[in-house]
Amino acid sequence: MQLKFDKQHDVGNVMQHKQPQLAPDKLINANGQPVFGIFDGIVDSLNVNQFAYSTVMDKPASAMAKHFDFKQFQFVSIITPHYIIALAIADIRYVANGFCYLYDIKTNKLTQTQWLTPFGFGCQLSDSPKHGRAEIGRKHKGIVIDIVDGQWQVEINLAEIQANLRIQPTPLSLPISLCTPTGYNGWTYTQKHNGLAVTGQLTIHHEPQPLQYALAGYDFSAGFMRRETSWRWASINAQTDDGVIGLNLAAGVNETGQTENVMWINGERHLLGGAQFDFNRHSQQDVWHITTNDGNVDLHFRPLNQRSEKLNLIWLKNNFRQYIGYFSGVICDNNGNQYKLTNQLGLTEDHLAKW
């Protein structure tokens, strides 16, 4: 069988992407091992308790090691014509933390609320990417993420933000969901979906916000990640002349056999190759150059503002920078269609975690 390629990047797509498999009901199979690959659909249960976790010397890990080595976080970003909201809840066992920030696009001002609790007290995370609840903070000052049959709902109760939102993909739109080996004896499950419609109620500074042009993306990640983990990340949720475009790019966690790099065009998922992030982390104004090795992405990112956090303890370190800024350049889907972005707002991240 002879294959004909009109563009060079088509070769990369054929070589790198295996056919996704149907999502398993349980991520950990009957043999106590994770099911690896890219999935069509959402895993019903991570089934972590059945994971046969071993040390790097192939001995059964202790119950304490299995508990403390498991990490999990959930993240949501929402963009409206006037604001960007981002919120996260993370359980790294030693501590649980969360944040919610509000970015005013017109004034370039960022305000935030943070939570930090020892050993996860006062924090809850869903053990399923398909149904469950995550929450942190007090009842009248906190954030809640409910997942109902794979649909995400967000509740925010803060002084400057009150929200009760539903995040909805277009019919038949698939998230990127995959599980890859991590380090010698771990695994990471990641599920993300961008370009999602937002409905419900959102009030900022006591003013109701229109949602007909709002878009959102989410991230559910969990697993036995490396003791020292770092990643770079880029995310776009955009209303364009060509319709709704979502983009997720990352480097540092899921590159063993598959990547989590993907774009959505009006809900249709297009898998992408490995991503490269060229930037100077010591210069907060440095322009990033972000590409993929299949030639489908060539973007420049200009930071405007950032949320940063540094924690430097003997056993625990966190160096987190999430940037808000403008993307410009070209992205191309798996059908060879090109889309030009000019000063499109989005997010990037540069993160080191020792956990």
N, C-alpha and C positions, 0 to 999 in steps of 0.2 A: 504494500500500500504506500503510495507516494503522497507526502504532505507538502502542500505549497504554502509558503508564508509570504504575505505581502509586506510585512514590517518585521524588523529585527526583534522587537519585543515579543512578538508572537512565539518565537522559539523559546524564550524564557518561560512563558506561561505553560507551554506544553511540557517542558522538562521539569518544572518545579511543582506543579499542582496535581496531586492524585485526586481521583474522584472521591468526594466526601462520602462518608458512610452514615447510615441512619444512626441518630443518637441512641446510645444504650439507655435502658431504664436506670441501671445502676452503673456508676463509673468504675467502681471496684468490682471485679468479676468474682465468680465462685472460687477461683484459685487465690484470691486475695491480692490480685494485681490490677493496676489501672488499665483501662482500654485506651490506647493511644490513637490519635488521628484527628482529622477535621470532621465535624459532624454536621449533618442536616437535621436541624431541630435542637431541642433543649434536653439535657440530661435531667431525669426526674429526681435522682438522689445521688449525692456524692458517695454515700455508703462508706465513709471514712473508717468507721469502726472495724470494718472487715479487711482493711489494708494490712498486709503482712509486712510491716515496716521492719527493716533490718539495719544494722550498723554497716559502716563501710568495710568491716571485716566479716560481713555475711553472717553475723549472729543476730538473733532476735533482739530488737530494741526494747528498752524498758517502757512500761506504761507511761512513766514520767516523760521520757524522751519523746514518745509518740504524741503526748499532749502538747508539750512546749514547742515542738518542731513544726507543728501545723500552723499555718498563717492564713488569714482570710481578710478580704476587704471588698467593700461595695462603694461605687462612686456614681454620681449623676451630675451631668452638666446641662444647663438650660440656657438658651440664648433667645432674647426677645429684641425688638427694635431699640430698646433703651437700656437693657441690663443683661449681664451674664451672672448666673447663679451657679455655684459649684458646691457640692457637698459630698462628704466621704465618711464612712465608718470603717474602722480597721481594728481587728483583734490580733495582736501579735503575742498573745498569751501573757508575757510579762506585764504589759500594759495594754489598754485599749484606748484609742484616741479617735477623735472626730473633728471635723471642721465644716463650717458653712460660710462661704464668702459671697459678698454682693459687689459686683463691679458696675459702676456707672459709666456707660460708654461715652457720654457727652463730656463729663468732667474728668475722666480717667482716674477716678477715685475708687479705691478698694477698701471695704470694711469687712471684718470677719468676726466670727465667734468660734472658740475652740473648746474642746473637752479632752481631758486626760485622766484616766482612772487606772489604779493599780490592779493587775490581774483580771481585768475585764469587768470589775464590779460596775453595775449600772449600765452595762452594754450588752446588746444582744445582736447576733448575726444569724441569718438564715443558713441552715445546713443543706438547702436545696436551691438551685438556680431557677426552679420552676414554681415553687410555692414556699412562702415563709415570711418572716418579719425580721428587719434589722432596725435597731433604735439605739440612741444614746442621748443623754441629757434628761433633765427633769421633765415631767409631764407638760408643764407650761413653758418650758424653754429647752427645746430639743428638736431632733429630726427623726423621722420614721420613714422607712422604706418597706412597703408591703409588696410582695410578689404573689399575684393571683393567677394561676394557670399561665405563667410566663409573662404576664403583663405587669409592668412596674407602676406603683402608685407612691407618691411622695407627699409627706406632710411636714411642713416647717412651721414651728411656733417660736418666733424670735421677735425682739422689739421692733426691728425694721422690716421683717418679712413674715407674712402669714400666707401659707399656701396649702392647698389640697388639690393635687394634680394627678392626672393620669397620662402616662407616656405610652403612645400607641403607634406601632408600626403599620405601614400599609398592608392590606391583605396579601398573604403569601410571602411577605418579606422575611428573609431568614437572618438571624444574627450570625456572627462568626463565633463558633463554639469549638473548642479544641482542647485536647490534653496532650502534653509533650513530656518526655523524660527531662528531669532537672537534676543536674549534678550526677553523682554516682548512684544514689539510692532514693531520689525523690521524684516528684511529678508536680505539674502545675495544670490546673484546669482554668481556662479563661473563656468568658463569654461576654461579647460586646455587641452593641447595636447602636448605630448612629442614624441621623436623619429622621427622627421619630416625631410625630405630631404630639402636641401638648394640649390637653383640655382640662377644664376644672376652674379653680379660682386661685388667683395670685394677687396679693396686695403688698405693695412696697411703699414704705413711708406713708401708710394709711391711704394710698391711692390705688384703686383697682387697675390691673394691667390687662390690656387686650392680649389674647393668645392666638389669634388666627394666623399670625406669622411666626409664632414661637416654634423652636425645634429643640430636641434633646438627644442625648446619648447616655448610655449607661455602661458600667463595667462591673462584672462579678468575677472575682479571681480568688482562688483558694488552692492550697496544696502544701507539699513539703518542699519549700523553696530553699535555695542555697543560704547558708548561714550569713554570707555577705552577698547581697543582691543589689544590682544597679540596673537602671534602665533609662532609656530615652523614649519619648512618646510624643505623638502629634495627633490632634483630633480636630475635625471640622464638622460643623452642622450648618449647612448653607442653603438659603433660598436664592436661586440663580435664574437666569433667563432660560436655562435648560431644564429647570425643575429643581427638585431637592437633591442635594449632594451630601453624602456623609463619607467621612474618611477616618480610618484608624491606622496608624503606623506605630510600630514599636521595635526596639532592639534591646536585647539584654536578658530576656526571660524565655520566650517561646521561639527558639530557633533550632531545636533538635528534631530535624525531619520535616517540620512544617513551620509556618509563621502565622502570626495573627493579623497580618497586614491585609487590608480589605477596603474597598470603596463600595458605596451604595449609590445608584442612580435611580431616583424615584422608587426606592425600595428594592431594586434588583441588586443582588450581591455579586461583586466581582473580586476574586482573590488576586492578591498582588505578591510580588517577590520580596526578598529580604530588603530591609531598609537601612540606609546609612544617614547618620546625622553629623554634619560637619559644622561645628560652632566652637566658640571659646567660652567655656563656663566661667572664666575669671573676668569676663566683660559682660555686664548686664545689658548693654546696648548692642552687642554683637549680632549681626544678621546670621541666622541659621540657613544652611543649605541642606535640604532634605531630598533624597532620591531613593529609588528602588532599583535593584539590580536587573529587573526585567525591562527597564526603560520607561515604565508607565507613569512614574512620578518624578517631576523636577520642579521643586517648590523652594521659594525663599520665604523666610519668616522673620518679621521685624517686631521685636518685643516692645510692648507699651507699658506693662505693669506686671507685677508678680506677687504670688503668695509664697513665702519662704518660711522654713522651720528648720532649726538645727538643735539636735540633742546629742551630747557627747558624754556618754557614761562608759564605764569600763567594759561592760558586757553588751551595751546597747548603744547604737549610733543611728542617727537619722539626719540626713542632709537632703532637704526637699526644696525644690524650686519648681513651681508651676507658673508658667508665663501666659499672659494674655497678649495677643498681638495680631498682626496682619500677615496673611498668606498671599503670595502672588506667584504665578507660574502656571504650569500645565500638568494636568493629570489625564490619563487615558484608560478607558475601560477595556475589558477583554475582547470586545468586538472591534477595537481599533478606533473608536470614537474619542475625540479629544475635547477637553473642557478647559477653558481658560479661566483662572481665578485672578482677580485684581483687588488687592486690599480687602480680602475676606477675613473677618474676625474668626479666631480659633484659639486653641490651646496647645502648648507644648509643655514638656516636663523633663527635668533632669533630676534623678533621684538615686541616692545611695541609702541602703538600709542594712544595718548589721543587727540581726535579730535572732 
